[in-house]
Amino acid sequence: MISIAILVACAIVGYALRRFEAIRKLEGAITPVVWLLLLTFGLSIGSSESVMADLSRFGTQAAIITAFGTAGSIAAAWMLYKFKKHRRQ
């Protein structure tokens, strides 16, 4: 919860300071920082014996969540398409 509060607070500060050139130059650093965070996250997961031991269980759960999420998105897009098509006629 504290992470979300910090994220929202920083977004508000960034919005308030968006006119300053120094703040606008930070946009170019976002992608490398995200890649660095992903690298660090991957290293910490890979070095954790308990996570690696349960990887098959986590992978199965992730695959199930992905499948249902994708199916739900396809169903919602199909329903929206049908709704828009029906309204045009």
C-alpha positions in Angstrom: 0.0 0.0 0.0 2.8 2.4 0.8 4.3 1.7 -2.7 1.1 2.8 -4.4 1.0 5.9 -2.2 4.6 6.8 -3.1 3.8 6.2 -6.8 0.8 8.5 -6.7 2.6 11.2 -4.7 5.5 11.2 -7.2 3.1 11.3 -10.2 1.4 14.4 -8.7 4.8 16.1 -8.1 5.9 15.2 -11.6 2.7 16.6 -13.0 3.2 19.8 -11.0 6.8 20.2 -12.2 6.2 19.1 -15.9 7.1 22.6 -17.2 10.7 22.4 -16.0 13.2 21.3 -18.6 15.2 19.1 -16.1 12.1 17.1 -15.3 11.3 16.6 -19.0 14.8 15.3 -19.6 14.1 12.4 -17.2 11.8 10.8 -19.8 14.8 9.4 -21.6 15.9 7.6 -18.4 12.7 5.7 -17.9 13.4 2.8 -20.2 16.9 2.0 -19.0 15.7 2.2 -15.4 12.9 -0.2 -16.1 15.3 -2.6 -17.8 17.6 -2.3 -14.8 14.7 -3.0 -12.4 13.7 -6.1 -14.4 17.3 -7.4 -14.4 17.5 -6.9 -10.6 14.1 -8.6 -10.1 15.1 -11.5 -12.3 18.4 -11.9 -10.4 16.6 -11.9 -7.1 14.1 -14.5 -8.3 16.7 -16.7 -9.8 18.8 -16.7 -6.6 15.9 -17.7 -4.4 15.8 -21.4 -3.8 12.2 -21.5 -2.6 10.9 -19.6 -5.7 12.9 -21.8 -8.0 11.6 -24.9 -6.3 8.0 -23.8 -6.8 8.5 -22.5 -10.3 6.4 -25.2 -11.9 3.5 -24.4 -9.7 3.9 -20.7 -10.3 4.2 -21.2 -14.0 1.0 -23.3 -14.1 -0.9 -20.6 -12.2 0.5 -17.9 -14.5 -0.5 -19.9 -17.6 -4.0 -20.4 -16.3 -4.4 -16.7 -15.4 -3.0 -15.7 -18.8 -5.4 -18.0 -20.6 -8.4 -16.7 -18.8 -7.3 -13.1 -19.1 -6.8 -13.5 -22.8 -10.1 -15.3 -23.3 -11.9 -12.5 -21.3 -10.3 -9.8 -23.4 -11.2 -11.6 -26.7 -14.8 -12.0 -25.4 -15.1 -8.4 -24.4 -13.7 -7.2 -27.8 -16.1 -9.5 -29.6 -19.1 -8.2 -27.6 -18.0 -4.6 -28.2 -17.6 -5.2 -31.9 -21.1 -6.8 -32.1 -22.5 -3.8 -30.0 -20.9 -1.2 -32.3 -22.0 -3.1 -35.4 -25.6 -3.3 -34.2 -25.7 0.4 -33.3 -24.5 1.4 -36.9 -27.5 -0.4 -38.5 
